């Protein structure tokens, strides 16, 4: 299940070339957010509709901190993907991957394209992922504008993965 939520600007991110947003207030228990966004109007949170069990390919995964050019976290499950970098203390106890920030299962997303944003005053670039144009309705994706931070500008190393959430896999919560 998915739900749109209000967002707020992330404090202490003025040095980045785009404004970065997170869910406003606490993410409800049992729900997970999909990562920081450049969209000032709303964010998307997800609640798995089926409980985890050993034989089920669960909808979300926990993760661990990245090393190297990208600050994008790495999911603990193969082929799962975080949509965004983590802007804040890496995996602080308040907002840790798998507690309320999660990666999604393959099949829920398609590859998107990215727009590069750089700032001359810092050594980071920010990529915003956008969905690609689709020839088929089943491949239409939400424009969530997830942001991925890359530590060194000018290295021509765009982030991977860069994903867009498929619209046809979403059922919205009626609460």
Secondary structure, 3 states (H helix, E strand, C coil): CEEEECEEECCCCCCCCCCCEEECCCCCCCCEECCCECCCCCEEEECCCCCCCCCCCCCEECEECCCCCECECEECCCCCECCCECCCCCCCCCCCECCCECEECCCCEEECEEEEEECCCCCCEEEEEECCCCCCHHHCECCCCEEEEECCCCCCCCCCCCEEEEHHHCCECCC
